[in-house]
């Protein structure tokens, strides 16, 4: 399976989860401590255009202002998130997206494969965050779980240094690979609201 196919495998359970979030769950806490469901959806919408642009090798800075300023009150937030995720998937579905270097919202060039791997991890980990907060149980294909684990393992220390991940949560080696992936990102796989 190609790198380009991994983004779609990561996105499908995320989209299903977003479609099943009820408006009264927007204030629910998530495992991502600084985000409730509303703010995490805002996060996906805020960074989505930059991730989409990265797949097309275009520099797309994030919108001006704080990511929490996006408005989800119009009732069409699920469709907006779904459409944005689908645009990111389309951009990263092209094999050329994974070649060379690209930008992720800023002027610094990064290896395209590294950014693509981050997109896969972002979709899966935040999909899990949203699912845990709203009582859902998405199921990711084992191939994309293994891929995401490998990508996160390569960058976890750097992610912690940048404040993207929290301190690693110890997860036994015999645990499912998805649980170990969550532990690398600073999440407790046993988290409940």
C-alpha positions in Angstrom: 0.0 0.0 0.0 1.4 3.4 -0.9 1.9 6.4 1.3 -0.8 8.2 -0.7 -3.4 5.6 0.2 -2.7 6.0 3.9 -4.3 9.4 4.2 -7.6 8.1 3.0 -7.4 5.2 5.4 -6.8 7.5 8.3 -9.5 10.0 7.2 -12.5 7.7 6.8 -13.0 6.9 10.6 -12.3 10.5 11.4 -15.1 11.7 9.0 -17.5 9.0 10.4 -16.8 10.2 13.9 -17.4 13.9 13.0 -20.7 13.0 11.3 -21.9 11.4 14.5 -21.0 14.2 17.0 -24.2 15.8 18.4 -24.4 19.5 18.9 -24.8 19.0 22.7 -21.4 17.3 22.7 -19.4 20.3 21.4 -18.5 21.3 25.0 -17.3 17.8 26.0 -13.8 17.4 27.2 -11.3 15.5 25.0 -8.1 13.6 25.8 -6.3 16.5 24.3 -6.3 18.5 27.5 -6.4 22.0 26.0 -9.3 21.2 23.7 -13.0 20.5 24.1 -14.8 19.0 21.1 -15.6 22.4 19.6 -12.0 23.6 19.9 -10.7 20.4 18.4 -13.0 20.7 15.4 -11.8 24.3 15.1 -8.2 23.0 15.2 -8.9 20.7 12.2 -10.6 23.5 10.3 -7.9 26.0 11.2 -4.9 23.9 10.0 -6.7 22.0 7.2 -6.0 24.5 4.5 -2.2 24.5 5.4 -2.2 20.7 5.3 -4.1 20.7 2.0 -1.6 23.3 0.6 1.3 21.2 1.7 0.1 18.3 -0.3 0.0 20.5 -3.4 3.4 22.0 -2.6 1.8 25.4 -1.9 2.5 27.7 1.0 -0.9 28.3 2.7 -0.4 30.2 6.0 -3.0 29.5 8.7 -5.8 32.1 8.9 -5.1 35.2 10.9 -6.1 35.1 14.5 -6.4 32.4 17.0 -7.6 29.0 15.9 -10.3 29.2 18.6 -11.9 32.1 16.8 -13.5 30.0 14.0 -17.3 29.9 14.3 -19.0 26.6 14.6 -22.4 27.9 15.6 -24.0 27.8 12.1 -24.9 24.1 12.5 -23.0 23.0 9.4 -19.7 22.4 11.2 -19.7 18.7 10.5 -20.1 19.3 6.7 -17.3 21.9 6.9 -14.9 19.6 8.7 -15.8 16.7 6.4 -15.2 18.8 3.3 -11.9 20.1 4.6 -10.7 16.6 5.5 -11.7 15.4 2.0 -9.7 18.2 0.4 -6.6 17.3 2.4 -7.1 13.6 1.4 -7.4 14.6 -2.3 -4.2 16.7 -2.1 -2.2 13.9 -0.5 -3.7 11.2 -2.7 -1.3 12.2 -5.5 2.0 10.3 -5.3 3.9 13.6 -6.2 2.6 15.1 -2.9 5.0 12.7 -1.1 8.1 13.7 -3.1 10.6 16.4 -2.4 9.9 19.1 0.1 6.9 21.2 1.1 5.7 23.8 3.6 3.3 23.3 6.4 1.9 26.8 6.9 5.2 28.6 7.2 8.3 29.3 5.2 10.4 26.4 6.5 10.7 23.6 4.0 10.2 20.1 5.3 10.4 16.7 3.7 7.1 16.0 2.0 7.0 12.4 3.3 7.4 13.7 6.9 4.5 16.1 6.5 2.3 13.5 4.9 3.1 11.1 7.8 2.1 13.9 10.2 -1.2 14.3 8.4 -2.0 10.6 8.8 -1.1 10.8 12.5 -3.2 14.0 13.0 -6.3 12.5 11.5 -6.0 9.3 13.6 -5.1 10.8 16.9 -7.6 13.6 16.7 -10.2 11.2 15.4 -9.6 9.1 18.5 -9.7 12.3 20.7 -13.1 13.2 19.3 -14.4 9.6 19.5 -13.4 9.2 23.1 -15.1 12.5 24.0 -18.3 11.5 22.3 -18.6 7.8 23.2 -17.7 6.5 19.7 -15.5 3.5 18.7 -13.9 4.0 15.3 -11.8 1.3 13.8 -8.7 2.1 11.8 -7.3 -0.4 9.3 -4.2 -2.2 10.8 -2.0 -1.1 7.9 -2.6 2.6 8.6 -2.1 2.0 12.4 1.3 0.4 11.8 2.2 3.2 9.4 1.2 6.0 11.8 3.0 4.3 14.7 6.2 4.3 12.6 5.8 7.9 11.6 5.0 9.2 15.1 7.9 7.1 16.6 10.3 8.9 14.2 9.2 12.4 15.3 7.9 11.9 18.9 10.8 13.5 20.7 10.8 16.5 18.3 7.1 16.8 18.7 7.4 16.9 22.5 10.1 19.5 22.3 7.8 21.6 20.1 4.9 21.2 22.5 2.8 19.2 19.9 2.9 16.1 22.1 2.7 15.8 25.8 5.0 13.6 27.9 5.0 10.0 26.7 2.5 7.8 28.5 4.0 4.4 29.3 2.1 1.7 27.5 3.1 -2.0 27.8 4.9 -3.4 24.8 2.2 -6.1 24.5 -0.5 -3.5 24.1 -2.2 -3.0 20.8 -0.2 -0.8 18.4 -2.8 1.9 18.4 -2.5 2.2 22.2 1.2 2.5 21.9 0.8 5.2 19.2 -1.4 7.1 21.6 1.1 6.8 24.4 3.8 8.2 22.1 1.7 11.3 21.6 1.2 11.8 25.4 -2.3 10.3 25.5 -3.5 7.6 27.9 -5.3 5.0 25.9 -7.6 4.3 28.9 -8.8 7.9 29.0 -12.5 8.4 29.6 -14.5 11.6 30.0 
